[in-house]
Amino acid sequence: MNATQTGLLAGLILGTAAAVAGFTGFLIALAVGAVGLVIGRVLDGELEIGDILGRGRDR
């Protein structure tokens, strides 16, 4: 399991734990899972912070 998968899994678990119930809980789990996925991709080197913030590598 690479860092992307670990980050997504951790985000989903934390989101599920933070969720109270219903559709709001689903949205929380989805948002935290997406954050975990992005962090995992950054740690794997598949995504750069500049790509997220809209800054190019030419700077």
N, C-alpha and C positions, 0 to 999 in steps of 0.2 A: 504494500500500500504506500503510494507516494504522498508527498505533502499536500497535493491538491485534494486527494481523496480524504486524507486525514482532516484537513481544514473544513471540508464540506461536512463530513460526519460530525466533527466537533460542533460546528455551527448549528447543525440540525438538532443535535442532542441538547445544546444549550437553549436553543429556541423553543424546543418542546418543553423543557423544564420551566422556562419563563412564561410559557403560555398558560393562561387560566382556563379557557374553554372556548368552543365555538369557532366561528370564522375569524375572529380577532386573533385567536391562538394560532390558526393556520397562517395568517399573514405575518405574525411575529416569527414563526418558525421559518417561513419562506425568506424573510428579510435577513435573519441572522444566518441562515444557510448560505445565502448569496454572498454575504460578507465573508463567511468562512471559506467559500470557494475562491473568492478574489485573493484573500490572504494566502491561501495554499498555492495558488498559481504564481503569486509574487515570490514565495519561498522556493518554488520549483524553478524559477527563472523563466517561466513561460509568458510572464506578463511583467511589464515594467511600470513603475510608479508614474513615469512621465506619460505613458499611454493613457493612464486613468485620468490624470490631471490635464491632459490635452497639450502637454509640452512636447516638442519634438526632440530628437536626439542631436540635432544640429546646433543647438544652443551653445 
